[in-house]
Amino acid sequence: MKVGQKVVCINDECGWLDGEKKLVKGEIYTVLWVSEKDVQVIHNDARWDKSRFRPIDTEWGEELLRKISKSELVCV
């Protein structure tokens, strides 16, 4: 994982801080800080174990956009 990468929460068990639910399973977050073990995805919040998140693969979409922008499309 790297800063700026989009990740999805796959484990919100015990995702509470100060009595407030912080993590939501299925929610997409942006990585703000990362270490070997932990990741921070909410400003001014705790750092969570990386295993709670799965990176979102956007490479295929970026590749598709590159191919589209290189091709000559004809609008009818």
C-alpha positions, 0 to 999 in steps of 0.5 A: 500500500502507498499514500494516496492509494484507494483501499476498501475496508474488508474487516470492520470488527472492533473498528470503534474508537471513543464509542464511535464506529470509525471503520465501515466494511465495504467503504472505500478509503484513501491511504493517508499514512502507511508503515510496514504494519499499519495504515491510516485512512481517516484524518486525525484518527487511529492507525489500523492494521493493513489486513483490514483493507484490500487495495482497489485495482484501478490499473485496468481502468487507467489502461482502458483510458490510455487506449481510448485516448490513443484511438481515433473515435468517430462520432456519428 
